[in-house]
Amino acid sequence: MRVPLVAANWKMHKTAREARAYLERLLALVPREPKVELAVLPSFPLLPEAARALRGSPVRLGAQNVHPEPAGAYTGEVSVSQLAELGVRYVLCGHSERRKLFGEDDGFIGRKVRAVAGAGLAPVLCVGETLEERKAGRAWEVVARQLAGGLAHLDEPGALVVAYEPVWAIGTGVPAHPADAQEMAARIRAWLRERFGPPGEAVRIQYGGSVKPENAREFLRLPDLDGALVGGASLDPDAFWAIAQAAER
Protein backbone atom coordinates (compact mmCIF):
# COMPACT_ATOMS: atom_id res chain seq x y z
CA MET A 1 0.00 0.00 0.00
CA ARG A 2 1.25 3.49 -0.87
CA VAL A 3 1.48 5.57 2.32
CA PRO A 4 0.08 9.07 1.63
CA LEU A 5 2.56 11.93 1.74
CA VAL A 6 1.25 15.34 2.81
CA ALA A 7 3.80 18.13 2.41
CA ALA A 8 3.67 21.76 3.55
CA ASN A 9 5.21 24.10 0.98
CA TRP A 10 5.75 27.33 2.91
CA LYS A 11 7.07 29.12 -0.19
CA MET A 12 8.59 32.51 0.81
CA HIS A 13 6.82 32.78 4.15
CA LYS A 14 7.79 32.76 7.84
CA THR A 15 10.71 34.05 9.87
CA ALA A 16 12.82 31.83 12.10
CA ARG A 17 10.71 32.79 15.11
CA GLU A 18 7.50 32.01 13.27
CA ALA A 19 8.92 28.70 12.04
CA ARG A 20 9.81 27.65 15.60
CA ALA A 21 6.29 28.45 16.83
CA TYR A 22 4.69 26.62 13.90
CA LEU A 23 6.75 23.46 14.34
CA GLU A 24 6.22 23.41 18.09
CA ARG A 25 2.46 23.48 17.51
CA LEU A 26 2.56 20.92 14.69
CA LEU A 27 4.60 18.44 16.71
CA ALA A 28 2.13 18.81 19.57
CA LEU A 29 -0.62 17.67 17.19
CA VAL A 30 1.14 14.82 15.37
CA PRO A 31 1.28 11.42 17.12
CA ARG A 32 4.54 9.50 17.31
CA GLU A 33 3.34 7.11 14.60
CA PRO A 34 1.04 8.99 12.23
CA LYS A 35 -0.90 7.05 9.59
CA VAL A 36 0.42 9.33 6.85
CA GLU A 37 3.87 10.68 6.08
CA LEU A 38 4.32 14.39 6.76
CA ALA A 39 6.93 16.79 5.41
CA VAL A 40 7.59 20.48 5.90
CA LEU A 41 9.34 22.46 3.14
CA PRO A 42 10.61 25.82 4.45
CA SER A 43 12.64 28.36 2.49
CA PHE A 44 16.42 27.86 2.48
CA PRO A 45 17.32 30.15 5.44
CA LEU A 46 14.88 28.27 7.67
CA LEU A 47 16.15 24.75 6.93
CA PRO A 48 18.68 24.58 9.81
CA GLU A 49 16.06 25.85 12.27
CA ALA A 50 13.51 23.35 11.00
CA ALA A 51 16.05 20.51 11.04
CA ARG A 52 16.73 21.14 14.72
CA ALA A 53 13.03 21.30 15.58
CA LEU A 54 12.13 18.13 13.65
CA ARG A 55 15.04 15.99 14.80
CA GLY A 56 13.70 12.76 16.28
CA SER A 57 10.13 13.50 15.17
CA PRO A 58 8.03 11.66 12.55
CA VAL A 59 7.86 14.79 10.36
CA ARG A 60 10.29 14.87 7.42
CA LEU A 61 12.21 17.89 6.15
CA GLY A 62 11.99 19.03 2.54
CA ALA A 63 13.40 21.77 0.32
CA GLN A 64 11.61 23.86 -2.27
CA ASN A 65 14.34 23.90 -4.88
CA VAL A 66 17.88 22.80 -5.77
CA HIS A 67 20.52 23.37 -8.43
CA PRO A 68 21.52 20.32 -10.48
CA GLU A 69 25.28 20.95 -10.31
CA PRO A 70 27.21 19.60 -7.30
CA ALA A 71 29.11 22.88 -6.77
CA GLY A 72 30.30 25.92 -8.68
CA ALA A 73 29.84 29.59 -9.45
CA TYR A 74 26.04 29.68 -9.15
CA THR A 75 25.34 32.66 -6.94
CA GLY A 76 22.17 32.30 -4.92
CA GLU A 77 21.78 28.57 -5.57
CA VAL A 78 21.94 25.51 -3.31
CA SER A 79 23.35 22.05 -4.04
CA VAL A 80 21.98 18.62 -3.22
CA SER A 81 24.89 17.86 -0.88
CA GLN A 82 24.19 21.02 1.11
CA LEU A 83 20.56 19.95 1.51
CA ALA A 84 21.47 16.37 2.40
CA GLU A 85 23.82 17.55 5.13
CA LEU A 86 20.89 19.29 6.81
CA GLY A 87 18.78 16.14 6.80
CA VAL A 88 16.52 17.05 3.89
CA ARG A 89 14.56 14.10 2.50
CA TYR A 90 12.25 15.60 -0.16
CA VAL A 91 13.17 18.17 -2.83
CA LEU A 92 10.70 19.88 -5.15
CA CYS A 93 11.73 19.84 -8.80
CA GLY A 94 9.86 21.91 -11.34
CA HIS A 95 7.21 23.57 -9.21
CA SER A 96 4.88 25.56 -11.45
CA GLU A 97 6.14 28.83 -9.97
CA ARG A 98 9.72 27.89 -10.85
CA ARG A 99 8.62 27.09 -14.40
CA LYS A 100 6.57 30.27 -14.85
CA LEU A 101 8.50 32.89 -12.86
CA PHE A 102 12.05 31.64 -13.33
CA GLY A 103 11.89 30.07 -16.77
CA GLU A 104 12.86 26.53 -15.80
CA ASP A 105 12.36 24.11 -18.68
CA ASP A 106 11.89 20.34 -18.72
CA GLY A 107 15.55 19.66 -19.50
CA PHE A 108 16.80 21.67 -16.53
CA ILE A 109 14.21 20.11 -14.26
CA GLY A 110 15.24 16.65 -15.44
CA ARG A 111 18.80 17.38 -14.38
CA LYS A 112 17.53 18.37 -10.94
CA VAL A 113 15.61 15.11 -10.59
CA ARG A 114 18.73 13.17 -11.57
CA ALA A 115 20.88 15.05 -9.03
CA VAL A 116 18.39 14.58 -6.20
CA ALA A 117 17.81 10.89 -6.89
CA GLY A 118 21.55 10.32 -7.37
CA ALA A 119 22.19 11.65 -3.88
CA GLY A 120 19.71 9.22 -2.37
CA LEU A 121 17.07 11.87 -1.68
CA ALA A 122 13.49 11.84 -2.94
CA PRO A 123 12.65 14.13 -5.86
CA VAL A 124 9.11 15.50 -6.02
CA LEU A 125 8.52 16.20 -9.70
CA CYS A 126 5.76 18.79 -10.15
CA VAL A 127 3.67 18.63 -13.32
CA GLY A 128 0.50 20.37 -14.42
CA GLU A 129 -1.25 22.42 -17.06
CA THR A 130 -2.41 26.02 -17.23
CA LEU A 131 -6.04 27.00 -17.74
CA GLU A 132 -5.33 27.94 -21.36
CA GLU A 133 -3.75 24.54 -22.00
CA ARG A 134 -6.69 22.72 -20.42
CA LYS A 135 -9.25 24.72 -22.39
CA ALA A 136 -7.34 23.93 -25.59
CA GLY A 137 -7.58 20.20 -24.84
CA ARG A 138 -3.82 19.94 -24.30
CA ALA A 139 -3.77 19.09 -20.58
CA TRP A 140 -2.45 15.54 -20.97
CA GLU A 141 -0.07 16.52 -23.77
CA VAL A 142 1.54 19.07 -21.44
CA VAL A 143 1.73 16.75 -18.44
CA ALA A 144 3.12 13.87 -20.52
CA ARG A 145 5.83 16.17 -21.90
CA GLN A 146 6.75 17.30 -18.39
CA LEU A 147 6.93 13.70 -17.18
CA ALA A 148 9.11 12.65 -20.10
CA GLY A 149 11.50 15.58 -19.66
CA GLY A 150 11.60 15.47 -15.88
CA LEU A 151 12.25 11.74 -15.72
CA ALA A 152 14.47 11.41 -18.79
CA HIS A 153 17.54 10.51 -16.71
CA LEU A 154 15.85 8.15 -14.24
CA ASP A 155 16.23 4.42 -14.92
CA GLU A 156 14.12 3.39 -11.95
CA PRO A 157 11.70 5.41 -9.82
CA GLY A 158 13.26 4.76 -6.42
CA ALA A 159 11.77 7.25 -3.96
CA LEU A 160 10.26 9.44 -6.69
CA VAL A 161 7.06 11.36 -5.94
CA VAL A 162 4.99 13.09 -8.63
CA ALA A 163 2.88 16.11 -7.66
CA TYR A 164 0.05 16.97 -10.03
CA GLU A 165 -0.58 20.71 -9.91
CA PRO A 166 -3.45 22.03 -12.01
CA VAL A 167 -1.74 25.40 -12.35
CA TRP A 168 -5.01 27.26 -12.77
CA ALA A 169 -6.12 26.09 -9.30
CA ILE A 170 -3.02 27.14 -7.36
CA GLY A 171 -3.60 30.09 -5.07
CA THR A 172 -7.02 30.78 -6.56
CA GLY A 173 -9.04 29.01 -3.89
CA VAL A 174 -10.82 27.13 -6.69
CA PRO A 175 -9.63 23.53 -6.83
CA ALA A 176 -10.04 21.21 -9.77
CA HIS A 177 -13.02 18.89 -9.64
CA PRO A 178 -12.17 15.58 -7.96
CA ALA A 179 -13.11 13.71 -11.15
CA ASP A 180 -10.61 15.82 -13.14
CA ALA A 181 -7.88 15.20 -10.57
CA GLN A 182 -8.51 11.45 -10.55
CA GLU A 183 -8.55 11.26 -14.36
CA MET A 184 -5.17 13.00 -14.59
CA ALA A 185 -3.69 10.99 -11.72
CA ALA A 186 -4.79 7.74 -13.38
CA ARG A 187 -3.15 8.79 -16.66
CA ILE A 188 0.04 9.71 -14.80
CA ARG A 189 0.04 6.31 -13.08
CA ALA A 190 -0.45 4.50 -16.37
CA TRP A 191 2.45 6.50 -17.84
CA LEU A 192 4.65 5.58 -14.85
CA ARG A 193 3.80 1.88 -15.24
CA GLU A 194 4.69 2.02 -18.92
CA ARG A 195 7.93 3.88 -18.20
CA PHE A 196 9.15 1.89 -15.19
CA GLY A 197 7.16 -1.34 -15.24
CA PRO A 198 5.69 -2.68 -11.97
CA PRO A 199 7.79 -0.29 -9.78
CA GLY A 200 5.85 2.58 -11.35
CA GLU A 201 2.78 1.41 -9.47
CA ALA A 202 4.45 2.25 -6.17
CA VAL A 203 5.19 5.90 -7.06
CA ARG A 204 3.10 8.25 -4.95
CA ILE A 205 1.10 10.91 -6.78
CA GLN A 206 0.17 14.02 -4.81
CA TYR A 207 -2.50 16.58 -5.58
CA GLY A 208 -1.37 20.19 -5.40
CA GLY A 209 -4.09 22.70 -6.21
CA SER A 210 -5.66 24.84 -3.46
CA VAL A 211 -6.08 22.00 -0.98
CA LYS A 212 -7.87 23.08 2.21
CA PRO A 213 -9.30 21.23 5.21
CA GLU A 214 -12.77 21.74 3.73
CA ASN A 215 -12.05 19.93 0.45
CA ALA A 216 -9.12 17.67 1.34
CA ARG A 217 -11.16 14.53 1.87
CA GLU A 218 -12.72 14.79 -1.62
CA PHE A 219 -9.27 14.62 -3.20
CA LEU A 220 -7.25 12.51 -0.80
CA ARG A 221 -9.63 9.53 -0.90
CA LEU A 222 -9.33 9.21 -4.69
CA PRO A 223 -7.74 5.87 -5.70
CA ASP A 224 -4.76 7.27 -7.62
CA LEU A 225 -3.90 10.20 -5.33
CA ASP A 226 -1.52 9.54 -2.46
CA GLY A 227 -1.45 12.77 -0.49
CA ALA A 228 -1.12 16.46 -1.18
CA LEU A 229 1.40 19.22 -1.78
CA VAL A 230 -0.19 22.01 0.24
CA GLY A 231 0.54 25.70 -0.26
CA GLY A 232 -1.41 28.46 1.48
CA ALA A 233 -3.37 26.22 3.84
CA SER A 234 -0.14 24.68 5.13
CA LEU A 235 0.93 27.96 6.73
CA ASP A 236 -1.37 27.20 9.64
CA PRO A 237 -0.28 24.07 11.55
CA ASP A 238 -3.82 23.17 12.62
CA ALA A 239 -5.12 23.42 9.05
CA PHE A 240 -2.17 21.41 7.75
CA TRP A 241 -2.74 18.66 10.29
CA ALA A 242 -6.45 18.57 9.41
CA ILE A 243 -5.52 18.00 5.76
CA ALA A 244 -3.10 15.25 6.77
CA GLN A 245 -5.82 13.50 8.76
CA ALA A 246 -8.08 13.58 5.70
CA ALA A 247 -5.45 11.51 3.85
CA GLU A 248 -5.44 8.68 6.42
CA ARG A 249 -6.31 5.25 5.04
ABEGO torsion letter per residue (X at the ends): XBBBBBBBBAEBBEBAAAAAAAAAAAAAABBABBABBBBBBBBAAAAAAAAAAABGBABBBBBABBBABABEBBBGBBBAAAAAAAGBABBBBGBAAAAAAAGBBAAAAAAAAAAAAAAGBBBBBBBEBBAAAAAAGAAAAAAAAAAAAAAAABABAEABBBBBBBAAABGAGBBBBAAAAAAAAAAAAAAAAAAAEAAAAABBBBBBBGBBAAAAAAAAABAABBEBBBBAAAABAAAAAAAAAAABX
